[in-house]
Amino acid sequence: MRVLVTGGAGFIGSNLCERLLNEGHEVLCLDNFYTGSKANIVEFIPDPNFEFIRKDIIEPLNIEADFIVNLACPASVLYYQKNPLKTMKDNVYGIFNLMELARRLNVPVLHTSTSEVYGSPLVHPQSESYNGNVNPVSIRSCYDEGKRVAETIMFDYHRVYGLDIRIARVFNTYGPKMLENDGRVVSNFIVQALKGKNLTVYGDGTQSRSFCYISDLVDGLMLFMNSKGFTGPVNLGNTYEFNMIDFANIIISFTSSKSKITFDPLPKDDPVKRKPDLTLAKEKLGYVPKINIEDGLKATIAYFRKKLGT
Ligand code: UDP
């Protein structure tokens, strides 16, 4: 199958491209390199099944493919807030363009949505039936509301034109090929620990997140691609939940670092807690994440050690 992976040079995208190539698919990787990087895909260039297209999804697309997977949107708080109007355009113009392409080609579209559609959730853990608690006018809204409207557009294409859509709500994911400087907690803490700098816990550090290793997330996306008759939305992630103080201490211990913790101001509208209910993913896709947090973090630490030369 020829798969168009938009955002294919990003963290999740490049890991998905690798899996698709390993499974014998042809990959058309499209990226604008806003947060994606050449380093993430350079190893695939010699593969005749891999092709790269430098383009932005907010421009109309004219590409032939059998399946579309959309990961094209800056996803870290730092980057999606740098140009909030562009982030919204990725989720509105970009999704319209992809859905029009899917309509012309009559092919399925798997879209990566986000746990951010739940906002600062009032139920815990979050299942897909929870409609979320999202502020429409906050500095996070360009991403949260953008991703929500992208889901709406997809469902309307499905209802109006009968298009085959699949929506995965991706929870916090980590692993090799993350950017070292995009402000996410996993990369921040590991890089700080490896450089012997203080780990910057925001707020009082009692807020929680649940972390999923990249190979599990890619497993989930592949299961969803290979499924039939299920639109989602479905949560993909893992249930390893930590507050940020405990998480910082784990990173200090796994890196054997002498770093200490410091407290920095909490970013505005930072959600208090986040953990996926994975019941639907298990029932519909047979998705059960396999990598335990220790193995996942150690592989990620090894990746950053190599990258930083520490
Ligand atoms: N965070 C932190 N220190 C950092 C970076 C992030 O304490 O150096 C916190 C942040 O306030 C949030 C959590 O870690 O509560 C996860 O942040 P991230 O940006 O990785 O993901 P998201 O907020 O999108 O879930």
Residues whose N, C-alpha, C, O or C-beta is under 5 A from the ligand:
A	BS01	UDP	V77 G183 R184 V185 V186 N188 T200 V201 Y202 Q207 R209 M244 D270 P271
